[in-house]
């Protein structure tokens, strides 16, 4: 279940005891059902529309509200919201989408200033195992983004392989350190000494590492070549 939080406040990378404050920052905590900001906006629009009118909006009403130039974008977002469990559809009906009853997954505001200092291990880049990344930098993150008191660390994302999940080049991901993952979780995976950020799908003796970018093909690797380094539980972005 998504427990997403907007945490507007300061965080800092500490190098040799010197902290640099960066603000504001948008922070999300998420599980397998991560919502992008636009998906959250569409879900909120559907909910508000249904409360006002007693029924859900049509594809055209969604398109017009968000000023999309085509229906294809609407279809794509609605499909993703169905796949993530937020909507259900009755086929062949003009207003066939309904909110799933347990839509308590929505983003909620948080004003908590409680921070926790985590190791900042650099970029998720090819060629370096995570354990070997040098430096003793740390980064303060909202405690809401963490899975209890267990081990976490932070990495900076390089590239746009997860952009359709709302994760951009330069974003910071909070990783719960684990060596196992469930199907569909977003993982930091080490393949022959190279780190990558993808969704994890075991398929017999192989593992499919699925990007969230239509221009990038999935990676299929033998399970024995892959080591899970952790599961992504949060995202931070500086504006």
FIKOLZA-1660 file (N, C-alpha, C; in steps of 0.1 Angstrom, whole numbers, plus 5000, padded with zeros to 4 digits):
% residues 239
   i   px   py   pz ch aa at
   1 5008 4988 5000  A  X  N
   1 5000 5000 5000  A  X CA
   1 5009 5012 5000  A  X  C
   2 5004 5022 4992  A  X  N
   2 5012 5035 4991  A  X CA
   2 5009 5043 5004  A  X  C
   3 5020 5048 5010  A  X  N
   3 5018 5058 5021  A  X CA
   3 5027 5069 5017  A  X  C
   4 5021 5079 5009  A  X  N
   4 5030 5089 5003  A  X CA
   4 5028 5102 5010  A  X  C
   5 5040 5109 5011  A  X  N
   5 5040 5121 5019  A  X CA
   5 5047 5132 5012  A  X  C
   6 5042 5144 5012  A  X  N
   6 5049 5156 5007  A  X CA
   6 5055 5162 5020  A  X  C
   7 5068 5162 5020  A  X  N
   7 5075 5167 5032  A  X CA
   7 5083 5180 5027  A  X  C
   8 5078 5191 5030  A  X  N
   8 5085 5204 5026  A  X CA
   8 5093 5208 5037  A  X  C
   9 5106 5208 5035  A  X  N
   9 5116 5212 5046  A  X CA
   9 5130 5212 5041  A  X  C
  10 5139 5211 5050  A  X  N
  10 5153 5211 5046  A  X CA
  10 5159 5198 5047  A  X  C
  11 5169 5194 5038  A  X  N
  11 5177 5183 5040  A  X CA
  11 5191 5187 5036  A  X  C
  12 5201 5180 5040  A  X  N
  12 5214 5184 5037  A  X CA
  12 5224 5172 5035  A  X  C
  13 5233 5173 5026  A  X  N
  13 5244 5164 5024  A  X CA
  13 5255 5169 5033  A  X  C
  14 5260 5160 5042  A  X  N
  14 5271 5164 5051  A  X CA
  14 5284 5157 5046  A  X  C
  15 5294 5166 5045  A  X  N
  15 5307 5161 5040  A  X CA
  15 5317 5166 5050  A  X  C
  16 5323 5157 5057  A  X  N
  16 5334 5161 5067  A  X CA
  16 5328 5169 5077  A  X  C
  17 5315 5167 5081  A  X  N
  17 5309 5175 5092  A  X CA
  17 5303 5188 5087  A  X  C
  18 5304 5191 5074  A  X  N
  18 5298 5204 5069  A  X CA
  18 5285 5200 5063  A  X  C
  19 5274 5207 5067  A  X  N
  19 5261 5204 5061  A  X CA
  19 5257 5215 5051  A  X  C
  20 5251 5211 5040  A  X  N
  20 5246 5221 5030  A  X CA
  20 5231 5219 5030  A  X  C
  21 5223 5229 5033  A  X  N
  21 5209 5228 5033  A  X CA
  21 5204 5230 5019  A  X  C
  22 5195 5222 5015  A  X  N
  22 5188 5223 5002  A  X CA
  22 5173 5223 5005  A  X  C
  23 5166 5233 5000  A  X  N
  23 5152 5234 5002  A  X CA
  23 5146 5242 4991  A  X  C
  24 5132 5240 4988  A  X  N
  24 5124 5229 4994  A  X CA
  24 5127 5216 4987  A  X  C
  25 5122 5205 4993  A  X  N
  25 5123 5192 4987  A  X CA
  25 5109 5185 4988  A  X  C
  26 5106 5178 4977  A  X  N
  26 5094 5170 4977  A  X CA
  26 5098 5156 4979  A  X  C
  27 5092 5149 4989  A  X  N
  27 5096 5136 4993  A  X CA
  27 5084 5127 4992  A  X  C
  28 5086 5115 4987  A  X  N
  28 5075 5105 4987  A  X CA
  28 5080 5092 4993  A  X  C
  29 5071 5085 5000  A  X  N
  29 5073 5072 5005  A  X CA
  29 5064 5063 4997  A  X  C
  30 5068 5051 4992  A  X  N
  30 5060 5043 4984  A  X CA
  30 5064 5029 4985  A  X  C
  31 5054 5020 4982  A  X  N
  31 5056 5006 4980  A  X CA
  31 5054 5002 4966  A  X  C
  32 5048 4991 4963  A  X  N
  32 5047 4986 4950  A  X CA
  32 5037 4995 4941  A  X  C
  33 5028 5002 4948  A  X  N
  33 5017 5009 4941  A  X CA
  33 5021 5024 4940  A  X  C
  34 5033 5027 4936  A  X  N
  34 5038 5041 4935  A  X CA
  34 5029 5049 4925  A  X  C
  35 5025 5061 4929  A  X  N
  35 5018 5070 4921  A  X CA
  35 5027 5082 4917  A  X  C
  36 5027 5085 4904  A  X  N
  36 5033 5097 4899  A  X CA
  36 5024 5109 4903  A  X  C
  37 5030 5121 4903  A  X  N
  37 5022 5133 4907  A  X CA
  37 5010 5135 4897  A  X  C
  38 5012 5132 4884  A  X  N
  38 5001 5134 4875  A  X CA
  38 4990 5123 4877  A  X  C
  39 4994 5111 4880  A  X  N
  39 4984 5100 4883  A  X CA
  39 4976 5104 4896  A  X  C
  40 4983 5110 4906  A  X  N
  40 4976 5114 4918  A  X CA
  40 4966 5125 4915  A  X  C
  41 4970 5134 4906  A  X  N
  41 4961 5145 4902  A  X CA
  41 4949 5140 4895  A  X  C
  42 4951 5130 4886  A  X  N
  42 4939 5124 4879  A  X CA
  42 4930 5116 4889  A  X  C
  43 4936 5109 4898  A  X  N
  43 4928 5102 4908  A  X CA
  43 4920 5111 4916  A  X  C
  44 4926 5122 4920  A  X  N
  44 4919 5132 4928  A  X CA
  44 4908 5139 4920  A  X  C
  45 4910 5141 4907  A  X  N
  45 4900 5147 4899  A  X CA
  45 4888 5138 4898  A  X  C
  46 4891 5125 4896  A  X  N
  46 4880 5115 4895  A  X CA
  46 4872 5114 4908  A  X  C
  47 4879 5114 4919  A  X  N
  47 4872 5114 4932  A  X CA
  47 4864 5126 4934  A  X  C
  48 4869 5138 4931  A  X  N
  48 4862 5151 4933  A  X CA
  48 4850 5151 4924  A  X  C
  49 4852 5147 4911  A  X  N
  49 4841 5147 4902  A  X CA
  49 4830 5138 4906  A  X  C
  50 4833 5126 4911  A  X  N
  50 4823 5117 4916  A  X CA
  50 4815 5122 4928  A  X  C
  51 4822 5129 4937  A  X  N
  51 4816 5135 4949  A  X CA
  51 4806 5146 4945  A  X  C
  52 4810 5154 4935  A  X  N
  52 4801 5165 4931  A  X CA
  52 4790 5161 4922  A  X  C
  53 4792 5151 4913  A  X  N
  53 4782 5147 4903  A  X CA
  53 4775 5134 4906  A  X  C
  54 4781 5126 4914  A  X  N
  54 4775 5113 4917  A  X CA
  54 4779 5102 4907  A  X  C
  55 4787 5105 4897  A  X  N
  55 4793 5095 4888  A  X CA
  55 4806 5100 4884  A  X  C
  56 4814 5091 4878  A  X  N
  56 4828 5094 4874  A  X CA
  56 4828 5101 4860  A  X  C
  57 4839 5108 4857  A  X  N
  57 4840 5115 4845  A  X CA
  57 4843 5106 4833  A  X  C
  58 4839 5111 4821  A  X  N
  58 4843 5104 4809  A  X CA
  58 4857 5106 4805  A  X  C
  59 4862 5099 4795  A  X  N
  59 4876 5101 4790  A  X CA
  59 4877 5115 4785  A  X  C
  60 4867 5120 4778  A  X  N
  60 4867 5134 4773  A  X CA
  60 4868 5144 4784  A  X  C
  61 4860 5142 4794  A  X  N
  61 4861 5152 4805  A  X CA
  61 4874 5152 4812  A  X  C
  62 4881 5140 4813  A  X  N
  62 4894 5140 4819  A  X CA
  62 4904 5147 4809  A  X  C
  63 4903 5144 4796  A  X  N
  63 4912 5150 4786  A  X CA
  63 4910 5165 4787  A  X  C
  64 4898 5170 4787  A  X  N
  64 4896 5185 4787  A  X CA
  64 4901 5191 4799  A  X  C
  65 4899 5185 4811  A  X  N
  65 4903 5191 4823  A  X CA
  65 4918 5193 4824  A  X  C
  66 4926 5183 4818  A  X  N
  66 4940 5183 4819  A  X CA
  66 4946 5189 4806  A  X  C
  67 4938 5193 4796  A  X  N
  67 4942 5199 4784  A  X CA
  67 4951 5190 4776  A  X  C
  68 4948 5177 4776  A  X  N
  68 4956 5168 4768  A  X CA
  68 4952 5169 4753  A  X  C
  69 4961 5167 4744  A  X  N
  69 4958 5169 4730  A  X CA
  69 4952 5156 4724  A  X  C
  70 4953 5145 4731  A  X  N
  70 4948 5132 4725  A  X CA
  70 4942 5124 4737  A  X  C
  71 4934 5114 4733  A  X  N
  71 4928 5105 4743  A  X CA
  71 4939 5094 4747  A  X  C
  72 4949 5092 4739  A  X  N
  72 4959 5082 4742  A  X CA
  72 4965 5084 4756  A  X  C
  73 4968 5097 4760  A  X  N
  73 4974 5100 4773  A  X CA
  73 4964 5096 4784  A  X  C
  74 4952 5099 4782  A  X  N
  74 4942 5095 4792  A  X CA
  74 4941 5080 4794  A  X  C
  75 4940 5073 4783  A  X  N
  75 4940 5058 4783  A  X CA
  75 4952 5053 4791  A  X  C
  76 4963 5058 4788  A  X  N
  76 4975 5053 4794  A  X CA
  76 4975 5055 4809  A  X  C
  77 4971 5067 4814  A  X  N
  77 4971 5069 4828  A  X CA
  77 4960 5061 4835  A  X  C
  78 4948 5059 4829  A  X  N
  78 4938 5051 4835  A  X CA
  78 4942 5037 4835  A  X  C
  79 4949 5032 4825  A  X  N
  79 4954 5018 4825  A  X CA
  79 4963 5016 4837  A  X  C
  80 4973 5025 4839  A  X  N
  80 4982 5024 4850  A  X CA
  80 4975 5024 4863  A  X  C
  81 4965 5033 4865  A  X  N
  81 4958 5034 4877  A  X CA
  81 4950 5021 4880  A  X  C
  82 4945 5014 4870  A  X  N
  82 4939 5001 4871  A  X CA
  82 4949 4991 4876  A  X  C
  83 4960 4991 4869  A  X  N
  83 4971 4981 4872  A  X CA
  83 4976 4982 4886  A  X  C
  84 4976 4995 4891  A  X  N
  84 4981 4997 4905  A  X CA
  84 4970 4996 4915  A  X  C
  85 4958 4992 4911  A  X  N
  85 4947 4989 4920  A  X CA
  85 4939 5001 4925  A  X  C
  86 4940 5012 4919  A  X  N
  86 4932 5024 4923  A  X CA
  86 4919 5025 4917  A  X  C
  87 4918 5020 4905  A  X  N
  87 4905 5020 4897  A  X CA
  87 4901 5006 4893  A  X  C
  88 4888 5005 4891  A  X  N
  88 4883 4993 4884  A  X CA
  88 4874 4998 4873  A  X  C
  89 4872 4989 4862  A  X  N
  89 4865 4994 4851  A  X CA
  89 4854 4984 4847  A  X  C
  90 4842 4989 4844  A  X  N
  90 4832 4981 4838  A  X CA
  90 4832 4984 4823  A  X  C
  91 4835 4974 4815  A  X  N
  91 4836 4975 4801  A  X CA
  91 4823 4980 4794  A  X  C
  92 4826 4987 4783  A  X  N
  92 4815 4991 4774  A  X CA
  92 4805 5001 4780  A  X  C
  93 4810 5008 4791  A  X  N
  93 4802 5019 4797  A  X CA
  93 4810 5032 4796  A  X  C
  94 4803 5042 4793  A  X  N
  94 4809 5055 4790  A  X CA
  94 4816 5060 4803  A  X  C
  95 4809 5058 4814  A  X  N
  95 4815 5062 4827  A  X CA
  95 4818 5049 4835  A  X  C
  96 4826 5041 4829  A  X  N
  96 4828 5027 4835  A  X CA
  96 4839 5026 4846  A  X  C
  97 4847 5037 4848  A  X  N
  97 4857 5036 4858  A  X CA
  97 4852 5040 4872  A  X  C
  98 4855 5032 4882  A  X  N
  98 4851 5035 4896  A  X CA
  98 4864 5034 4905  A  X  C
  99 4864 5043 4915  A  X  N
  99 4874 5042 4925  A  X CA
  99 4873 5030 4933  A  X  C
 100 4885 5023 4935  A  X  N
 100 4885 5012 4944  A  X CA
 100 4882 5017 4958  A  X  C
 101 4874 5009 4966  A  X  N
 101 4870 5014 4979  A  X CA
 101 4882 5017 4988  A  X  C
 102 4892 5010 4988  A  X  N
 102 4904 5012 4997  A  X CA
 102 4914 5022 4991  A  X  C
 103 4909 5033 4986  A  X  N
 103 4918 5043 4980  A  X CA
 103 4923 5052 4991  A  X  C
 104 4928 5046 5002  A  X  N
 104 4935 5053 5013  A  X CA
 104 4949 5055 5009  A  X  C
 105 4953 5051 4997  A  X  N
 105 4967 5052 4993  A  X CA
 105 4971 5066 4989  A  X  C
 106 4961 5076 4989  A  X  N
 106 4964 5089 4983  A  X CA
 106 4975 5096 4991  A  X  C
 107 4981 5106 4984  A  X  N
 107 4991 5114 4990  A  X CA
 107 4985 5122 5001  A  X  C
 108 4992 5123 5012  A  X  N
 108 4987 5132 5023  A  X CA
 108 4998 5141 5028  A  X  C
 109 4994 5153 5032  A  X  N
 109 5003 5163 5036  A  X CA
 109 5010 5159 5049  A  X  C
 110 5022 5163 5051  A  X  N
 110 5029 5160 5063  A  X CA
 110 5037 5173 5067  A  X  C
 111 5037 5177 5079  A  X  N
 111 5045 5188 5084  A  X CA
 111 5055 5184 5094  A  X  C
 112 5057 5171 5095  A  X  N
 112 5067 5166 5105  A  X CA
 112 5081 5170 5101  A  X  C
 113 5089 5174 5110  A  X  N
 113 5102 5179 5107  A  X CA
 113 5113 5168 5112  A  X  C
 114 5108 5157 5117  A  X  N
 114 5117 5147 5122  A  X CA
 114 5126 5141 5111  A  X  C
 115 5138 5142 5112  A  X  N
 115 5148 5138 5102  A  X CA
 115 5157 5127 5107  A  X  C
 116 5162 5119 5098  A  X  N
 116 5171 5108 5102  A  X CA
 116 5183 5109 5092  A  X  C
 117 5195 5107 5097  A  X  N
 117 5207 5108 5089  A  X CA
 117 5210 5095 5083  A  X  C
 118 5212 5094 5070  A  X  N
 118 5215 5081 5063  A  X CA
 118 5228 5083 5055  A  X  C
 119 5234 5071 5052  A  X  N
 119 5246 5071 5043  A  X CA
 119 5242 5075 5029  A  X  C
 120 5249 5084 5023  A  X  N
 120 5247 5088 5009  A  X CA
 120 5258 5082 5001  A  X  C
 121 5254 5072 4993  A  X  N
 121 5264 5063 4986  A  X CA
 121 5267 5067 4972  A  X  C
 122 5263 5079 4968  A  X  N
 122 5266 5084 4954  A  X CA
 122 5256 5080 4944  A  X  C
 123 5260 5080 4932  A  X  N
 123 5251 5077 4920  A  X CA
 123 5249 5062 4918  A  X  C
 124 5237 5059 4913  A  X  N
 124 5235 5045 4908  A  X CA
 124 5241 5045 4894  A  X  C
 125 5253 5041 4893  A  X  N
 125 5261 5042 4880  A  X CA
 125 5267 5028 4878  A  X  C
 126 5269 5026 4865  A  X  N
 126 5276 5013 4861  A  X CA
 126 5290 5013 4866  A  X  C
 127 5295 5001 4869  A  X  N
 127 5309 4999 4872  A  X CA
 127 5313 4998 4886  A  X  C
 128 5305 5002 4895  A  X  N
 128 5309 5002 4909  A  X CA
 128 5298 4995 4918  A  X  C
 129 5302 4984 4925  A  X  N
 129 5293 4978 4935  A  X CA
 129 5290 4989 4946  A  X  C
 130 5278 4988 4951  A  X  N
 130 5274 4998 4960  A  X CA
 130 5283 4998 4972  A  X  C
 131 5287 4986 4977  A  X  N
 131 5296 4986 4989  A  X CA
 131 5309 4993 4987  A  X  C
 132 5313 4994 4974  A  X  N
 132 5327 5000 4972  A  X CA
 132 5327 5015 4969  A  X  C
 133 5315 5021 4969  A  X  N
 133 5315 5035 4966  A  X CA
 133 5322 5043 4978  A  X  C
 134 5331 5052 4974  A  X  N
 134 5339 5058 4985  A  X CA
 134 5331 5070 4991  A  X  C
 135 5337 5075 5002  A  X  N
 135 5332 5087 5009  A  X CA
 135 5324 5084 5021  A  X  C
 136 5322 5094 5029  A  X  N
 136 5315 5093 5042  A  X CA
 136 5304 5103 5043  A  X  C
 137 5298 5107 5031  A  X  N
 137 5287 5117 5031  A  X CA
 137 5275 5111 5038  A  X  C
 138 5267 5119 5044  A  X  N
 138 5254 5115 5049  A  X CA
 138 5243 5125 5044  A  X  C
 139 5231 5121 5045  A  X  N
 139 5220 5129 5040  A  X CA
 139 5208 5128 5050  A  X  C
 140 5202 5139 5054  A  X  N
 140 5191 5138 5063  A  X CA
 140 5178 5137 5055  A  X  C
 141 5170 5127 5059  A  X  N
 141 5157 5125 5052  A  X CA
 141 5146 5124 5062  A  X  C
 142 5133 5127 5058  A  X  N
 142 5122 5126 5067  A  X CA
 142 5120 5112 5072  A  X  C
 143 5118 5110 5084  A  X  N
 143 5117 5096 5090  A  X CA
 143 5105 5089 5084  A  X  C
 144 5095 5096 5079  A  X  N
 144 5083 5090 5073  A  X CA
 144 5086 5081 5061  A  X  C
 145 5098 5084 5055  A  X  N
 145 5101 5076 5043  A  X CA
 145 5108 5063 5046  A  X  C
 146 5110 5060 5058  A  X  N
 146 5118 5048 5062  A  X CA
 146 5109 5037 5066  A  X  C
 147 5115 5025 5065  A  X  N
 147 5108 5013 5070  A  X CA
 147 5113 5009 5084  A  X  C
 148 5108 5016 5094  A  X  N
 148 5112 5013 5108  A  X CA
 148 5126 5017 5110  A  X  C
 149 5133 5010 5119  A  X  N
 149 5146 5014 5123  A  X CA
 149 5157 5006 5116  A  X  C
 150 5153 4998 5106  A  X  N
 150 5162 4990 5099  A  X CA
 150 5171 4998 5090  A  X  C
 151 5181 4991 5083  A  X  N
 151 5192 4998 5076  A  X CA
 151 5187 5004 5063  A  X  C
 152 5190 5017 5060  A  X  N
 152 5186 5024 5048  A  X CA
 152 5199 5031 5043  A  X  C
 153 5198 5035 5030  A  X  N
 153 5208 5044 5025  A  X CA
 153 5202 5052 5013  A  X  C
 154 5209 5061 5008  A  X  N
 154 5204 5070 4997  A  X CA
 154 5213 5069 4985  A  X  C
 155 5207 5069 4973  A  X  N
 155 5215 5070 4961  A  X CA
 155 5209 5081 4952  A  X  C
 156 5217 5087 4943  A  X  N
 156 5212 5096 4933  A  X CA
 156 5210 5089 4920  A  X  C
 157 5199 5091 4914  A  X  N
 157 5195 5084 4902  A  X CA
 157 5203 5090 4890  A  X  C
 158 5208 5082 4881  A  X  N
 158 5214 5086 4869  A  X CA
 158 5206 5080 4857  A  X  C
 159 5201 5088 4848  A  X  N
 159 5194 5083 4837  A  X CA
 159 5179 5084 4839  A  X  C
 160 5171 5080 4829  A  X  N
 160 5157 5081 4829  A  X CA
 160 5150 5068 4826  A  X  C
 161 5156 5057 4831  A  X  N
 161 5150 5044 4828  A  X CA
 161 5137 5042 4836  A  X  C
 162 5135 5050 4847  A  X  N
 162 5122 5049 4855  A  X CA
 162 5114 5061 4854  A  X  C
 163 5115 5069 4844  A  X  N
 163 5108 5082 4843  A  X CA
 163 5093 5081 4843  A  X  C
 164 5087 5070 4838  A  X  N
 164 5073 5068 4838  A  X CA
 164 5067 5065 4852  A  X  C
 165 5076 5062 4861  A  X  N
 165 5072 5061 4875  A  X CA
 165 5074 5074 4883  A  X  C
 166 5078 5085 4875  A  X  N
 166 5080 5098 4881  A  X CA
 166 5094 5099 4887  A  X  C
 167 5103 5091 4884  A  X  N
 167 5117 5091 4889  A  X CA
 167 5126 5097 4878  A  X  C
 168 5132 5108 4881  A  X  N
 168 5140 5116 4871  A  X CA
 168 5155 5115 4874  A  X  C
 169 5162 5118 4863  A  X  N
 169 5177 5119 4865  A  X CA
 169 5180 5130 4876  A  X  C
 170 5188 5126 4885  A  X  N
 170 5192 5135 4896  A  X CA
 170 5183 5134 4908  A  X  C
 171 5172 5127 4908  A  X  N
 171 5164 5124 4920  A  X CA
 171 5172 5116 4930  A  X  C
 172 5168 5116 4942  A  X  N
 172 5174 5108 4953  A  X CA
 172 5164 5097 4957  A  X  C
 173 5169 5085 4957  A  X  N
 173 5160 5074 4962  A  X CA
 173 5165 5069 4975  A  X  C
 174 5155 5066 4984  A  X  N
 174 5158 5060 4997  A  X CA
 174 5157 5045 4996  A  X  C
 175 5167 5038 5000  A  X  N
 175 5167 5023 4997  A  X CA
 175 5167 5016 5011  A  X  C
 176 5158 5007 5012  A  X  N
 176 5158 4998 5024  A  X CA
 176 5167 4986 5021  A  X  C
 177 5178 4985 5028  A  X  N
 177 5188 4975 5025  A  X CA
 177 5183 4961 5027  A  X  C
 178 5182 4953 5016  A  X  N
 178 5177 4939 5017  A  X CA
 178 5184 4931 5006  A  X  C
 179 5185 4918 5008  A  X  N
 179 5191 4910 4998  A  X CA
 179 5181 4901 4991  A  X  C
 180 5168 4903 4994  A  X  N
 180 5157 4896 4987  A  X CA
 180 5146 4906 4984  A  X  C
 181 5138 4903 4973  A  X  N
 181 5128 4912 4969  A  X CA
 181 5116 4904 4964  A  X  C
 182 5104 4910 4965  A  X  N
 182 5092 4903 4960  A  X CA
 182 5090 4908 4946  A  X  C
 183 5083 4900 4938  A  X  N
 183 5080 4903 4924  A  X CA
 183 5072 4917 4924  A  X  C
 184 5077 4926 4915  A  X  N
 184 5071 4939 4913  A  X CA
 184 5077 4950 4921  A  X  C
 185 5086 4947 4931  A  X  N
 185 5092 4957 4939  A  X CA
 185 5103 4964 4931  A  X  C
 186 5105 4977 4933  A  X  N
 186 5116 4984 4927  A  X CA
 186 5129 4982 4935  A  X  C
 187 5139 4977 4928  A  X  N
 187 5151 4973 4935  A  X CA
 187 5163 4980 4929  A  X  C
 188 5174 4980 4938  A  X  N
 188 5187 4983 4933  A  X CA
 188 5193 4969 4931  A  X  C
 189 5197 4966 4919  A  X  N
 189 5202 4953 4916  A  X CA
 189 5217 4954 4911  A  X  C
 190 5225 4945 4915  A  X  N
 190 5239 4945 4911  A  X CA
 190 5240 4933 4901  A  X  C
 191 5245 4936 4889  A  X  N
 191 5247 4926 4878  A  X CA
 191 5261 4927 4874  A  X  C
 192 5269 4917 4877  A  X  N
 192 5283 4916 4873  A  X CA
 192 5290 4929 4878  A  X  C
 193 5287 4934 4889  A  X  N
 193 5294 4946 4895  A  X CA
 193 5288 4959 4890  A  X  C
 194 5277 4959 4883  A  X  N
 194 5271 4972 4878  A  X CA
 194 5257 4973 4885  A  X  C
 195 5255 4985 4890  A  X  N
 195 5242 4987 4897  A  X CA
 195 5232 4993 4888  A  X  C
 196 5219 4989 4890  A  X  N
 196 5208 4995 4881  A  X CA
 196 5196 4995 4890  A  X  C
 197 5187 5004 4886  A  X  N
 197 5174 5006 4893  A  X CA
 197 5163 5002 4884  A  X  C
 198 5155 4991 4888  A  X  N
 198 5145 4986 4880  A  X CA
 198 5134 4979 4889  A  X  C
 199 5123 4975 4883  A  X  N
 199 5114 4966 4890  A  X CA
 199 5118 4952 4888  A  X  C
 200 5116 4944 4898  A  X  N
 200 5121 4930 4899  A  X CA
 200 5110 4920 4896  A  X  C
 201 5112 4911 4886  A  X  N
 201 5103 4901 4883  A  X CA
 201 5110 4888 4880  A  X  C
 202 5110 4879 4890  A  X  N
 202 5117 4866 4888  A  X CA
 202 5108 4857 4878  A  X  C
 203 5115 4851 4869  A  X  N
 203 5108 4843 4859  A  X CA
 203 5116 4830 4857  A  X  C
 204 5114 4820 4866  A  X  N
 204 5121 4808 4866  A  X CA
 204 5136 4810 4869  A  X  C
 205 5145 4805 4860  A  X  N
 205 5159 4807 4863  A  X CA
 205 5164 4821 4859  A  X  C
 206 5155 4829 4853  A  X  N
 206 5159 4842 4849  A  X CA
 206 5152 4853 4858  A  X  C
 207 5157 4865 4857  A  X  N
 207 5150 4876 4863  A  X CA
 207 5148 4887 4853  A  X  C
 208 5136 4892 4852  A  X  N
 208 5133 4904 4843  A  X CA
 208 5134 4916 4851  A  X  C
 209 5143 4926 4848  A  X  N
 209 5144 4939 4854  A  X CA
 209 5137 4949 4845  A  X  C
 210 5126 4953 4849  A  X  N
 210 5117 4961 4841  A  X CA
 210 5118 4976 4843  A  X  C
 211 5122 4983 4832  A  X  N
 211 5123 4998 4833  A  X CA
 211 5109 5004 4832  A  X  C
 212 5108 5017 4835  A  X  N
 212 5095 5024 4833  A  X CA
 212 5098 5035 4823  A  X  C
 213 5102 5031 4811  A  X  N
 213 5105 5040 4800  A  X CA
 213 5102 5032 4787  A  X  C
 214 5093 5036 4779  A  X  N
 214 5089 5028 4767  A  X CA
 214 5100 5027 4757  A  X  C
 215 5110 5035 4758  A  X  N
 215 5122 5035 4749  A  X CA
 215 5133 5025 4753  A  X  C
 216 5131 5020 4765  A  X  N
 216 5142 5011 4770  A  X CA
 216 5136 4997 4772  A  X  C
 217 5144 4987 4767  A  X  N
 217 5139 4973 4768  A  X CA
 217 5142 4968 4782  A  X  C
 218 5134 4958 4786  A  X  N
 218 5137 4951 4799  A  X CA
 218 5150 4944 4798  A  X  C
 219 5156 4942 4810  A  X  N
 219 5169 4934 4811  A  X CA
 219 5165 4920 4816  A  X  C
 220 5169 4909 4808  A  X  N
 220 5167 4896 4813  A  X CA
 220 5181 4890 4816  A  X  C
 221 5182 4886 4829  A  X  N
 221 5195 4881 4834  A  X CA
 221 5193 4868 4841  A  X  C
 222 5203 4860 4841  A  X  N
 222 5203 4847 4849  A  X CA
 222 5203 4851 4864  A  X  C
 223 5194 4844 4872  A  X  N
 223 5193 4848 4886  A  X CA
 223 5206 4847 4893  A  X  C
 224 5215 4838 4890  A  X  N
 224 5227 4837 4897  A  X CA
 224 5237 4848 4895  A  X  C
 225 5234 4856 4884  A  X  N
 225 5243 4868 4881  A  X CA
 225 5238 4880 4889  A  X  C
 226 5227 4880 4895  A  X  N
 226 5220 4892 4901  A  X CA
 226 5221 4891 4916  A  X  C
 227 5224 4902 4922  A  X  N
 227 5223 4904 4937  A  X CA
 227 5214 4916 4940  A  X  C
 228 5204 4914 4948  A  X  N
 228 5195 4925 4952  A  X CA
 228 5203 4932 4963  A  X  C
 229 5204 4946 4961  A  X  N
 229 5211 4954 4971  A  X CA
 229 5201 4961 4981  A  X  C
 230 5188 4962 4977  A  X  N
 230 5179 4968 4985  A  X CA
 230 5166 4971 4977  A  X  C
 231 5156 4976 4984  A  X  N
 231 5143 4979 4978  A  X CA
 231 5140 4994 4980  A  X  C
 232 5136 5001 4969  A  X  N
 232 5134 5015 4970  A  X CA
 232 5121 5017 4978  A  X  C
 233 5121 5026 4988  A  X  N
 233 5110 5029 4996  A  X CA
 233 5106 5044 4996  A  X  C
 234 5115 5052 4990  A  X  N
 234 5112 5066 4990  A  X CA
 234 5119 5074 4979  A  X  C
 235 5114 5086 4977  A  X  N
 235 5120 5094 4966  A  X CA
 235 5120 5109 4971  A  X  C
 236 5132 5115 4969  A  X  N
 236 5133 5129 4972  A  X CA
 236 5137 5137 4960  A  X  C
 237 5131 5149 4958  A  X  N
 237 5135 5157 4947  A  X CA
 237 5137 5172 4951  A  X  C
 238 5147 5178 4947  A  X  N
 238 5149 5192 4950  A  X CA
 238 5144 5200 4939  A  X  C
 239 5137 5211 4943  A  X  N
 239 5131 5221 4933  A  X CA
 239 5138 5234 4934  A  X  C
% end
